[in-house]
Amino acid sequence: MEKNFLDKFKGCLIGVAIGDTLGRPFEGKLREKIRSKFEFFEDFLWKNKKKFSSYTDDTQLTLHLAEALIKGGGFNMEYLIKEFVKWLEDPPIGPGYGCLTSIKKLKYGISWQKAASKSGGNGTLMRVSPIGLFYCNDLEKLLESADAQSLLTHSHPAATAGARMMAKAVSYLTYQSIESGLDVDDFLDSIIVTTLNSQKAEWREFSEGVDLLRNNLDLTIESGLIKFSQLGVKSPYFIEQYLGKAFVHPYALSTMICSLFMFLKKYTSLEECVFELVTAGGDTDTVGAIGGALLGTYYGYSNIPDELLSFIKNRNYIIDVAERLYEGFQKRYL
């Protein structure tokens, strides 16, 4: 069991980096524009390897969150603030507005209670997977920590809902194996409870979104992305000219549901699923990071093909972080 957990931890963090790296060159483009460039994505990938040279802030912040958990022996807001401020020196790669502005405020001494942006974007769920790993058998601490790390940069309820749902999805997958397969209904039941029966309308939208997803898993990838691309997005953030187009809006709800949809459609083939995620359109690096975390946790590091691993910069460091995060988890829970 211990070896399995370690494999899951490594797979998750490497999975984030793979999806983030492969999705980065396509960020902001519609799916139809991306996919018009090739017939087979794998061929395009190898012929254009230089385009896929780095991950972005999604992976950077994931690793800083993991480092905070390691140094704090679990979630500790002071350690997280220190790690996020360190991120400003990395420097940030393609940062989102909500994360960047909030963390700059923290650097200059503004309290975390006042630093957060009002954004409901996906910046908190893209980085939360280490909490799903560390608290995989402690739901109360998982939800509490997912909420807290979210509120540090994003005060909008949708951002918090997305973070707790993503953390729970990762925790669920740490206990699954590709040999036994995935019970899709049980998986969805396990994550829907994180926002079910809430007094917050935005949290209820997440539960309703999972139900909508469950009832539409027979749709093609293209049709599903059109249906879910701007789920929950309100004016003035709704993009009218993209109505009826396949892409993923950076709002937390639409990103979470689109990523879950593609994961569940293609999870039986790791490579095929990664390729669908990173060419989804819209916020492709974040969709890749989220879906990559889910795939990496489900498959484990030992089942990730070497061809995909070869794209990841700082791979040894990422593995080291995963190993140290596992050691902290082992000391606390095993």
C-alpha positions in Angstrom: 0.0 0.0 0.0 2.8 2.4 0.9 4.5 1.9 -2.5 1.1 2.5 -4.2 0.6 5.8 -2.3 4.0 7.0 -3.3 3.4 6.1 -6.9 0.1 8.0 -6.8 1.8 11.1 -5.3 4.5 11.2 -7.9 2.0 10.5 -10.7 -0.3 13.3 -9.6 2.4 16.1 -9.5 4.0 14.9 -12.7 0.6 14.7 -14.3 0.0 18.3 -13.5 3.2 19.3 -15.2 2.5 17.1 -18.3 -0.9 18.6 -18.9 0.2 22.1 -18.2 3.2 21.9 -20.4 1.4 20.3 -23.4 -1.6 22.7 -23.0 0.4 25.9 -22.8 1.0 26.6 -26.5 -2.7 26.4 -27.2 -4.0 28.7 -24.5 -6.7 31.1 -25.7 -7.4 29.4 -28.9 -10.7 27.7 -29.9 -10.7 24.0 -30.2 -11.5 24.0 -33.9 -8.5 26.3 -34.6 -6.1 24.1 -32.5 -7.2 20.8 -34.1 -7.1 22.2 -37.6 -3.3 22.2 -37.3 -3.0 18.4 -37.3 -4.6 15.1 -38.0 -2.8 13.2 -35.3 -1.8 15.1 -32.2 1.1 12.8 -31.4 2.7 13.5 -34.7 2.4 17.2 -34.2 3.8 16.9 -30.7 7.0 15.3 -31.8 7.5 17.5 -34.8 7.1 20.6 -32.7 8.7 19.6 -29.4 10.3 23.0 -28.9 6.9 24.5 -28.6 6.3 22.5 -25.4 9.3 23.7 -23.5 7.8 24.7 -20.1 4.9 24.4 -17.7 3.2 27.5 -16.3 2.0 29.0 -13.1 -0.4 26.1 -12.7 2.5 23.7 -11.9 4.6 26.4 -10.2 1.8 27.1 -7.6 1.0 23.4 -7.2 4.6 22.8 -6.2 4.7 25.8 -3.9 1.5 24.5 -2.2 3.1 21.1 -1.8 6.3 22.7 -0.3 4.1 24.5 2.2 2.4 21.3 3.2 5.8 19.6 3.6 7.3 22.4 5.7 4.2 22.8 7.8 3.6 19.1 8.4 0.2 19.8 6.9 -1.7 23.0 6.0 -0.4 26.1 7.7 -1.4 29.5 6.3 1.9 31.2 7.2 3.9 28.6 5.4 1.6 28.9 2.4 2.0 32.7 2.3 5.7 32.4 2.4 5.7 29.8 -0.5 3.4 31.9 -2.6 5.5 35.0 -2.1 8.5 32.9 -3.2 6.7 32.2 -6.4 7.0 35.9 -7.4 10.8 35.2 -7.6 10.5 32.1 -9.8 9.3 34.2 -11.8 5.7 33.5 -12.6 5.0 31.9 -16.0 1.7 33.1 -17.5 0.1 34.0 -14.2 -3.6 34.6 -13.8 -4.7 38.0 -12.6 -6.4 36.8 -9.4 -3.4 34.9 -8.2 -0.8 37.5 -9.2 -2.5 40.6 -7.7 -3.4 38.8 -4.5 0.1 37.4 -3.9 1.7 40.7 -4.7 -0.4 42.3 -1.9 0.7 39.5 0.5 4.3 40.4 -0.4 3.8 44.0 0.7 2.3 43.0 4.0 -1.4 43.2 3.4 -3.2 40.5 5.5 -4.5 37.5 3.6 -8.0 38.3 4.7 -7.8 41.5 2.7 -5.5 40.4 -0.2 -7.8 38.1 -2.1 -9.3 39.1 -5.4 -13.0 38.7 -6.0 -12.3 36.4 -8.9 -14.3 33.2 -9.4 -11.6 31.9 -11.7 -9.9 28.5 -11.8 -6.7 29.6 -10.1 -7.4 27.8 -6.9 -8.5 24.5 -8.3 -5.6 24.2 -10.7 -3.1 24.1 -7.7 -5.0 22.2 -5.0 -4.1 18.6 -5.9 -1.4 18.3 -3.2 -4.1 18.8 -0.6 -6.1 16.0 -2.1 -3.1 13.8 -1.8 -2.0 14.8 1.7 -5.5 14.6 3.2 -6.7 11.7 1.1 -8.0 9.9 4.2 -9.1 13.0 6.2 -12.1 14.6 4.6 -12.6 17.2 7.2 -9.0 18.5 6.9 -9.1 18.2 3.1 -12.1 20.5 2.8 -10.9 22.9 5.5 -7.5 23.2 3.8 -8.9 23.4 0.2 -11.2 26.3 1.4 -8.3 28.1 3.2 -5.8 28.0 0.3 -8.6 29.2 -2.0 -9.6 32.2 0.1 -6.0 33.3 0.2 -6.2 34.5 -3.4 -9.9 34.2 -4.5 -12.8 35.3 -2.3 -15.5 34.2 -4.7 -17.5 31.1 -3.6 -17.1 29.5 -7.0 -13.4 29.4 -6.5 -13.7 27.7 -3.2 -16.3 25.2 -4.5 -14.0 24.2 -7.3 -11.0 23.8 -5.0 -12.8 21.5 -2.6 -14.3 19.4 -5.5 -11.0 19.0 -7.2 -9.2 18.1 -3.9 -11.8 15.4 -3.2 -11.6 14.0 -6.8 -7.8 13.6 -6.3 -8.3 12.0 -2.9 -10.8 9.5 -4.3 -8.4 8.5 -7.1 -5.6 7.7 -4.7 -7.5 4.7 -3.7 -8.4 3.5 -7.2 -6.5 1.2 -9.5 -6.5 0.8 -13.2 -6.7 -2.9 -12.7 -10.0 -2.6 -10.9 -11.3 0.2 -13.1 -13.3 3.3 -12.1 -16.9 3.3 -10.9 -17.9 6.5 -12.5 -21.2 7.0 -10.5 -19.4 6.4 -7.2 -16.7 8.8 -8.2 -19.2 11.5 -9.1 -21.2 10.8 -5.9 -18.0 11.2 -3.8 -17.2 14.7 -5.2 -20.8 16.0 -5.4 -21.1 15.9 -1.6 -18.4 18.6 -1.2 -20.9 21.3 -2.4 -24.2 19.6 -1.9 -27.0 21.2 0.2 -25.0 24.5 0.6 -26.7 27.8 1.2 -24.3 29.3 -1.3 -25.9 29.5 -4.8 -22.5 29.1 -6.4 -21.8 25.9 -4.5 -25.2 24.5 -5.5 -24.3 25.2 -9.1 -21.3 22.9 -8.8 -23.5 20.0 -7.5 -26.0 20.7 -10.3 -23.1 20.8 -12.7 -22.0 17.3 -11.7 -25.5 16.0 -12.2 -25.7 17.6 -15.6 -22.4 16.0 -16.5 -23.5 12.6 -15.3 -26.6 12.8 -17.5 -24.6 13.8 -20.6 -21.6 11.5 -20.6 -22.9 10.0 -23.9 -22.1 13.3 -25.7 -19.1 13.5 -27.9 -16.1 15.5 -26.7 -16.9 18.3 -29.1 -20.6 18.4 -28.1 -19.8 18.3 -24.4 -17.4 21.1 -24.6 -19.9 23.2 -26.4 -22.5 22.4 -23.7 -20.2 23.0 -20.7 -17.8 25.6 -22.0 -19.3 28.6 -20.2 -21.4 26.8 -17.6 -22.3 29.3 -14.8 -20.6 32.2 -16.5 -22.5 35.4 -16.1 -22.3 38.8 -17.8 -20.0 40.6 -18.4 -17.7 37.6 -18.5 -19.8 35.5 -20.9 -18.2 35.5 -24.3 -21.1 35.9 -26.8 -19.0 35.4 -29.9 -17.9 32.0 -28.6 -21.5 30.7 -28.1 -21.8 27.3 -29.7 -18.0 26.9 -29.9 -15.9 24.3 -28.1 -13.5 25.7 -25.6 -13.1 26.1 -21.8 -13.8 29.3 -20.0 -11.5 30.1 -17.1 -14.4 30.4 -14.6 -14.1 27.7 -11.9 -17.3 25.9 -12.6 -16.9 25.6 -16.4 -13.3 24.6 -16.0 -14.1 21.9 -13.4 -17.0 20.4 -15.3 -15.2 20.4 -18.7 -12.1 18.8 -17.2 -14.1 16.1 -15.4 -16.1 15.5 -18.6 -13.0 14.9 -20.7 -11.4 12.8 -18.0 -14.4 10.5 -17.7 -14.8 10.2 -21.5 -11.2 9.1 -22.1 -9.6 8.0 -18.8 -9.2 4.4 -20.1 -6.3 5.7 -22.3 -3.9 8.0 -20.5 -2.3 9.4 -23.7 -5.6 9.8 -25.6 -7.1 11.6 -22.6 -4.1 14.0 -22.2 -4.3 14.8 -25.9 -8.0 15.7 -25.6 -7.5 17.8 -22.5 -4.7 19.9 -23.9 -6.5 20.6 -27.2 -9.8 21.4 -25.6 -9.5 25.1 -26.4 -9.7 28.1 -24.2 -7.7 27.7 -20.9 -5.9 24.7 -22.2 -2.9 24.8 -19.8 -5.2 24.8 -16.8 -7.5 22.1 -18.2 -4.3 20.1 -18.9 -3.1 20.6 -15.4 -6.4 19.6 -13.8 -7.0 16.6 -16.0 -3.3 15.7 -15.7 -3.6 15.6 -11.9 -6.6 13.3 -12.1 -4.9 11.0 -14.7 -1.6 10.9 -12.9 -3.3 10.0 -9.6 -5.4 7.3 -11.2 -2.6 5.7 -13.2 0.3 6.4 -10.9 3.8 7.5 -12.0 4.9 4.0 -13.0 2.3 3.9 -15.7 3.1 7.2 -17.3 4.8 6.7 -20.7 8.4 7.8 -21.0 7.5 9.8 -24.1 5.3 12.1 -22.0 7.8 12.3 -19.2 10.5 13.5 -21.6 8.6 16.8 -22.0 8.8 17.8 -18.4 11.5 20.3 -17.2 12.7 20.0 -13.6 11.3 16.5 -13.5 13.7 15.3 -10.8 12.6 18.3 -8.6 8.9 17.5 -9.1 9.5 13.9 -8.1 11.5 15.0 -5.1 8.6 17.2 -4.0 6.2 14.3 -4.4 8.4 12.0 -2.3 8.8 14.5 0.5 5.1 15.2 0.4 4.5 11.5 0.7 6.9 11.2 3.6 5.0 13.9 5.5 1.7 12.1 4.8 3.3 8.8 6.0 4.4 10.4 9.3 1.0 11.8 9.9 -1.3 9.1 8.8 0.4 5.8 8.3 
